[in-house]
Amino acid sequence: MNSKGMTLVEMIVTVSIIGILVTLATVNYSSIRRKAMVENDAKRIYALSNKARQFSFTWKDTLKLNIASGEASVVYADNGNVASGLNAELDTTFAKNGDITFKDGFVVITGSVTTAGSDTGAEYDCVLFQASRIKLGKLDGGNCDIK
């Protein structure tokens, strides 16, 4: 380094190092953000499902879970109308396996809701519906394993 400032080579090296660090931070941030979105959506579906189960018991009505692009909703089994207040916006794509149905507070037709992508790295990326319980899980080889 000369006494008047930085040379052109020193400046290029410094800018290159900063560029590499910014690239690494951006890639890492995208991965963390995707994981967070998948986990949040799985938890939204879980909360919506528990609410639907409670309402099916209270209203003595049969309800079904619908998963469409960007939305999860609960509809009346007899007419297909969305139950008031029983819907949630989703940031990621999920797929429903089975015709998940709630009656008198129980899941009468079981199944699962899984993320439609590859391994997300998220702690929870699926919801498993059994007759007596609804659980968050981790997708492993196409199966939703309860956590």
C-alpha atoms as an extended CHARMM CRD file, in Angstrom:
* protein
*
       147  EXT
         1         1  MET       CA              0.0000000000        0.0000000000        0.0000000000  PROA      1               0.0000000000
         2         2  ASN       CA              1.3730000000        3.3360000000       -0.9300000000  PROA      2               0.0000000000
         3         3  SER       CA              1.1680000000        6.2690000000        1.4180000000  PROA      3               0.0000000000
         4         4  LYS       CA             -1.4890000000        8.1010000000       -0.6280000000  PROA      4               0.0000000000
         5         5  GLY       CA             -4.2260000000        5.3810000000       -0.4970000000  PROA      5               0.0000000000
         6         6  MET       CA             -5.2390000000        1.9900000000       -1.8440000000  PROA      6               0.0000000000
         7         7  THR       CA             -4.0020000000        0.5590000000       -5.1020000000  PROA      7               0.0000000000
         8         8  LEU       CA             -6.3910000000       -0.6590000000       -7.7650000000  PROA      8               0.0000000000
         9         9  VAL       CA             -5.5740000000       -4.3310000000       -6.9800000000  PROA      9               0.0000000000
        10        10  GLU       CA             -6.3520000000       -3.8240000000       -3.2640000000  PROA      10              0.0000000000
        11        11  MET       CA             -9.6720000000       -2.2040000000       -4.1470000000  PROA      11              0.0000000000
        12        12  ILE       CA            -10.6320000000       -5.0480000000       -6.5470000000  PROA      12              0.0000000000
        13        13  VAL       CA             -9.8050000000       -7.6720000000       -3.8970000000  PROA      13              0.0000000000
        14        14  THR       CA            -11.8530000000       -5.8140000000       -1.2710000000  PROA      14              0.0000000000
        15        15  VAL       CA            -14.8740000000       -5.4240000000       -3.5700000000  PROA      15              0.0000000000
        16        16  SER       CA            -14.6540000000       -9.1220000000       -4.5970000000  PROA      16              0.0000000000
        17        17  ILE       CA            -14.6530000000      -10.2780000000       -0.9690000000  PROA      17              0.0000000000
        18        18  ILE       CA            -17.6530000000       -8.0810000000       -0.1850000000  PROA      18              0.0000000000
        19        19  GLY       CA            -19.4730000000       -9.4640000000       -3.2550000000  PROA      19              0.0000000000
        20        20  ILE       CA            -18.8510000000      -13.0660000000       -2.1860000000  PROA      20              0.0000000000
        21        21  LEU       CA            -20.1140000000      -12.3490000000        1.3450000000  PROA      21              0.0000000000
        22        22  VAL       CA            -23.2830000000      -10.6870000000        0.0180000000  PROA      22              0.0000000000
        23        23  THR       CA            -23.9580000000      -13.6650000000       -2.2910000000  PROA      23              0.0000000000
        24        24  LEU       CA            -23.5720000000      -16.1500000000        0.5650000000  PROA      24              0.0000000000
        25        25  ALA       CA            -25.8520000000      -14.1070000000        2.8190000000  PROA      25              0.0000000000
        26        26  THR       CA            -28.5440000000      -13.8780000000        0.1070000000  PROA      26              0.0000000000
        27        27  VAL       CA            -28.5500000000      -17.6340000000       -0.5630000000  PROA      27              0.0000000000
        28        28  ASN       CA            -28.7080000000      -18.4000000000        3.1670000000  PROA      28              0.0000000000
        29        29  TYR       CA            -31.5210000000      -15.8750000000        3.6960000000  PROA      29              0.0000000000
        30        30  SER       CA            -33.6020000000      -17.4200000000        0.8930000000  PROA      30              0.0000000000
        31        31  SER       CA            -33.2830000000      -20.8680000000        2.4430000000  PROA      31              0.0000000000
        32        32  ILE       CA            -34.2340000000      -19.6280000000        5.9090000000  PROA      32              0.0000000000
        33        33  ARG       CA            -37.1790000000      -17.6710000000        4.5050000000  PROA      33              0.0000000000
        34        34  ARG       CA            -38.5060000000      -20.7110000000        2.5920000000  PROA      34              0.0000000000
        35        35  LYS       CA            -38.2570000000      -22.8900000000        5.7200000000  PROA      35              0.0000000000
        36        36  ALA       CA            -40.1300000000      -20.2920000000        7.7640000000  PROA      36              0.0000000000
        37        37  MET       CA            -42.9040000000      -19.9690000000        5.1540000000  PROA      37              0.0000000000
        38        38  VAL       CA            -43.4290000000      -23.7600000000        4.9780000000  PROA      38              0.0000000000
        39        39  GLU       CA            -43.5270000000      -24.0780000000        8.7850000000  PROA      39              0.0000000000
        40        40  ASN       CA            -45.9290000000      -21.1350000000        9.1330000000  PROA      40              0.0000000000
        41        41  ASP       CA            -48.2650000000      -22.5780000000        6.5060000000  PROA      41              0.0000000000
        42        42  ALA       CA            -48.2070000000      -26.0360000000        8.1280000000  PROA      42              0.0000000000
        43        43  LYS       CA            -49.0910000000      -24.4180000000       11.4600000000  PROA      43              0.0000000000
        44        44  ARG       CA            -51.8900000000      -22.3850000000        9.7910000000  PROA      44              0.0000000000
        45        45  ILE       CA            -53.3930000000      -25.5800000000        8.3560000000  PROA      45              0.0000000000
        46        46  TYR       CA            -53.0370000000      -27.2810000000       11.7580000000  PROA      46              0.0000000000
        47        47  ALA       CA            -54.7770000000      -24.3880000000       13.5690000000  PROA      47              0.0000000000
        48        48  LEU       CA            -57.5060000000      -24.1710000000       10.9120000000  PROA      48              0.0000000000
        49        49  SER       CA            -58.1150000000      -27.9220000000       11.1790000000  PROA      49              0.0000000000
        50        50  ASN       CA            -58.4260000000      -27.8300000000       14.9590000000  PROA      50              0.0000000000
        51        51  LYS       CA            -60.8360000000      -24.9160000000       14.6640000000  PROA      51              0.0000000000
        52        52  ALA       CA            -62.8910000000      -26.8620000000       12.0800000000  PROA      52              0.0000000000
        53        53  ARG       CA            -62.9470000000      -29.8800000000       14.3620000000  PROA      53              0.0000000000
        54        54  GLN       CA            -64.2070000000      -27.7220000000       17.2260000000  PROA      54              0.0000000000
        55        55  PHE       CA            -66.8590000000      -26.0790000000       15.0400000000  PROA      55              0.0000000000
        56        56  SER       CA            -68.0550000000      -29.4510000000       13.7020000000  PROA      56              0.0000000000
        57        57  PHE       CA            -68.6670000000      -30.5030000000       17.2890000000  PROA      57              0.0000000000
        58        58  THR       CA            -70.3560000000      -27.2250000000       18.2760000000  PROA      58              0.0000000000
        59        59  TRP       CA            -72.4760000000      -26.8570000000       15.1180000000  PROA      59              0.0000000000
        60        60  LYS       CA            -73.2180000000      -30.6110000000       14.7850000000  PROA      60              0.0000000000
        61        61  ASP       CA            -72.3690000000      -30.3080000000       11.1110000000  PROA      61              0.0000000000
        62        62  THR       CA            -70.0850000000      -32.1700000000        8.7000000000  PROA      62              0.0000000000
        63        63  LEU       CA            -67.1880000000      -30.0820000000        7.3970000000  PROA      63              0.0000000000
        64        64  LYS       CA            -64.4540000000      -30.7870000000        4.8280000000  PROA      64              0.0000000000
        65        65  LEU       CA            -60.9500000000      -29.3760000000        4.4510000000  PROA      65              0.0000000000
        66        66  ASN       CA            -60.0800000000      -27.9010000000        1.0430000000  PROA      66              0.0000000000
        67        67  ILE       CA            -56.5720000000      -27.0150000000       -0.0910000000  PROA      67              0.0000000000
        68        68  ALA       CA            -56.3920000000      -24.8820000000       -3.2410000000  PROA      68              0.0000000000
        69        69  SER       CA            -53.5970000000      -22.7920000000       -4.6890000000  PROA      69              0.0000000000
        70        70  GLY       CA            -52.6740000000      -20.2860000000       -2.0230000000  PROA      70              0.0000000000
        71        71  GLU       CA            -55.5810000000      -21.0350000000        0.3190000000  PROA      71              0.0000000000
        72        72  ALA       CA            -56.8240000000      -23.5440000000        2.8540000000  PROA      72              0.0000000000
        73        73  SER       CA            -60.5270000000      -23.4530000000        3.6640000000  PROA      73              0.0000000000
        74        74  VAL       CA            -63.1910000000      -25.4630000000        5.4340000000  PROA      74              0.0000000000
        75        75  VAL       CA            -66.4750000000      -26.0310000000        3.6140000000  PROA      75              0.0000000000
        76        76  TYR       CA            -69.8350000000      -27.5170000000        4.5170000000  PROA      76              0.0000000000
        77        77  ALA       CA            -70.0290000000      -31.1010000000        3.2430000000  PROA      77              0.0000000000
        78        78  ASP       CA            -73.6380000000      -30.7760000000        2.0770000000  PROA      78              0.0000000000
        79        79  ASN       CA            -73.3840000000      -27.6230000000       -0.0790000000  PROA      79              0.0000000000
        80        80  GLY       CA            -69.6570000000      -26.7990000000       -0.5000000000  PROA      80              0.0000000000
        81        81  ASN       CA            -69.9560000000      -23.2640000000        0.8650000000  PROA      81              0.0000000000
        82        82  VAL       CA            -66.9790000000      -21.9600000000        2.8270000000  PROA      82              0.0000000000
        83        83  ALA       CA            -67.6570000000      -21.8580000000        6.5670000000  PROA      83              0.0000000000
        84        84  SER       CA            -67.4000000000      -18.2960000000        7.8550000000  PROA      84              0.0000000000
        85        85  GLY       CA            -63.9930000000      -17.5140000000        9.3410000000  PROA      85              0.0000000000
        86        86  LEU       CA            -62.5440000000      -20.9110000000        8.4590000000  PROA      86              0.0000000000
        87        87  ASN       CA            -60.0100000000      -20.0750000000        5.7740000000  PROA      87              0.0000000000
        88        88  ALA       CA            -56.3240000000      -19.1600000000        5.6680000000  PROA      88              0.0000000000
        89        89  GLU       CA            -53.9850000000      -17.7330000000        3.0440000000  PROA      89              0.0000000000
        90        90  LEU       CA            -50.9400000000      -19.8960000000        2.2830000000  PROA      90              0.0000000000
        91        91  ASP       CA            -47.5430000000      -18.7400000000        1.0110000000  PROA      91              0.0000000000
        92        92  THR       CA            -46.4550000000      -22.1730000000       -0.2320000000  PROA      92              0.0000000000
        93        93  THR       CA            -48.1210000000      -24.9740000000       -2.1730000000  PROA      93              0.0000000000
        94        94  PHE       CA            -49.5880000000      -27.8940000000       -0.2380000000  PROA      94              0.0000000000
        95        95  ALA       CA            -51.3440000000      -31.0160000000       -1.4890000000  PROA      95              0.0000000000
        96        96  LYS       CA            -54.1800000000      -32.8780000000        0.2490000000  PROA      96              0.0000000000
        97        97  ASN       CA            -54.0940000000      -36.6830000000        0.4330000000  PROA      97              0.0000000000
        98        98  GLY       CA            -57.5440000000      -38.0160000000        1.2670000000  PROA      98              0.0000000000
        99        99  ASP       CA            -60.9520000000      -36.3740000000        1.5690000000  PROA      99              0.0000000000
       100       100  ILE       CA            -60.4010000000      -34.9870000000        5.0840000000  PROA      100             0.0000000000
       101       101  THR       CA            -63.7920000000      -34.6610000000        6.7950000000  PROA      101             0.0000000000
       102       102  PHE       CA            -64.8210000000      -33.5380000000       10.2970000000  PROA      102             0.0000000000
       103       103  LYS       CA            -68.0320000000      -34.6960000000       12.0010000000  PROA      103             0.0000000000
       104       104  ASP       CA            -69.0570000000      -34.2180000000       15.6350000000  PROA      104             0.0000000000
       105       105  GLY       CA            -65.5240000000      -33.1490000000       16.6040000000  PROA      105             0.0000000000
       106       106  PHE       CA            -63.7760000000      -36.1310000000       15.0260000000  PROA      106             0.0000000000
       107       107  VAL       CA            -61.8940000000      -36.6750000000       11.7980000000  PROA      107             0.0000000000
       108       108  VAL       CA            -64.1180000000      -39.2610000000       10.0970000000  PROA      108             0.0000000000
       109       109  ILE       CA            -62.1610000000      -39.4700000000        6.8420000000  PROA      109             0.0000000000
       110       110  THR       CA            -58.4320000000      -39.3750000000        7.5150000000  PROA      110             0.0000000000
       111       111  GLY       CA            -55.5120000000      -38.3010000000        5.3630000000  PROA      111             0.0000000000
       112       112  SER       CA            -52.6570000000      -35.8300000000        5.2960000000  PROA      112             0.0000000000
       113       113  VAL       CA            -51.6790000000      -32.4540000000        3.9140000000  PROA      113             0.0000000000
       114       114  THR       CA            -48.1110000000      -32.2510000000        2.6480000000  PROA      114             0.0000000000
       115       115  THR       CA            -45.9000000000      -29.6640000000        1.0600000000  PROA      115             0.0000000000
       116       116  ALA       CA            -45.7860000000      -30.0890000000       -2.6910000000  PROA      116             0.0000000000
       117       117  GLY       CA            -42.0200000000      -29.5140000000       -2.9630000000  PROA      117             0.0000000000
       118       118  SER       CA            -38.8670000000      -31.4270000000       -2.2400000000  PROA      118             0.0000000000
       119       119  ASP       CA            -37.1400000000      -31.4260000000        1.1440000000  PROA      119             0.0000000000
       120       120  THR       CA            -37.7270000000      -27.9920000000        2.5750000000  PROA      120             0.0000000000
       121       121  GLY       CA            -35.5520000000      -28.3000000000        5.6490000000  PROA      121             0.0000000000
       122       122  ALA       CA            -38.4980000000      -27.1040000000        7.7310000000  PROA      122             0.0000000000
       123       123  GLU       CA            -39.1700000000      -28.7490000000       11.0880000000  PROA      123             0.0000000000
       124       124  TYR       CA            -42.8370000000      -29.2560000000       10.1390000000  PROA      124             0.0000000000
       125       125  ASP       CA            -43.9340000000      -29.6140000000        6.5260000000  PROA      125             0.0000000000
       126       126  CYS       CA            -47.0310000000      -31.8150000000        6.7400000000  PROA      126             0.0000000000
       127       127  VAL       CA            -50.1680000000      -32.3230000000        8.8350000000  PROA      127             0.0000000000
       128       128  LEU       CA            -51.4540000000      -35.8190000000        9.6040000000  PROA      128             0.0000000000
       129       129  PHE       CA            -55.1740000000      -36.3770000000       10.2620000000  PROA      129             0.0000000000
       130       130  GLN       CA            -56.1830000000      -39.3880000000       12.3520000000  PROA      130             0.0000000000
       131       131  ALA       CA            -59.6020000000      -40.1600000000       13.8440000000  PROA      131             0.0000000000
       132       132  SER       CA            -58.7840000000      -38.8620000000       17.3050000000  PROA      132             0.0000000000
       133       133  ARG       CA            -56.0080000000      -36.3580000000       16.6430000000  PROA      133             0.0000000000
       134       134  ILE       CA            -54.3850000000      -33.9550000000       14.2480000000  PROA      134             0.0000000000
       135       135  LYS       CA            -50.5860000000      -33.7400000000       14.3660000000  PROA      135             0.0000000000
       136       136  LEU       CA            -47.8240000000      -31.7460000000       12.7080000000  PROA      136             0.0000000000
       137       137  GLY       CA            -45.1240000000      -33.8410000000       11.1120000000  PROA      137             0.0000000000
       138       138  LYS       CA            -42.1040000000      -34.0500000000        8.8570000000  PROA      138             0.0000000000
       139       139  LEU       CA            -42.3460000000      -35.4440000000        5.3470000000  PROA      139             0.0000000000
       140       140  ASP       CA            -40.0430000000      -38.4640000000        4.9480000000  PROA      140             0.0000000000
       141       141  GLY       CA            -40.0780000000      -40.4690000000        1.7410000000  PROA      141             0.0000000000
       142       142  GLY       CA            -43.6340000000      -39.4710000000        0.8850000000  PROA      142             0.0000000000
       143       143  ASN       CA            -44.9760000000      -40.2800000000        4.3690000000  PROA      143             0.0000000000
       144       144  CYS       CA            -45.9030000000      -37.7690000000        7.0360000000  PROA      144             0.0000000000
       145       145  ASP       CA            -44.0460000000      -38.8200000000       10.2010000000  PROA      145             0.0000000000
       146       146  ILE       CA            -45.4760000000      -37.3570000000       13.4120000000  PROA      146             0.0000000000
       147       147  LYS       CA            -43.0810000000      -35.1240000000       15.3070000000  PROA      147             0.0000000000
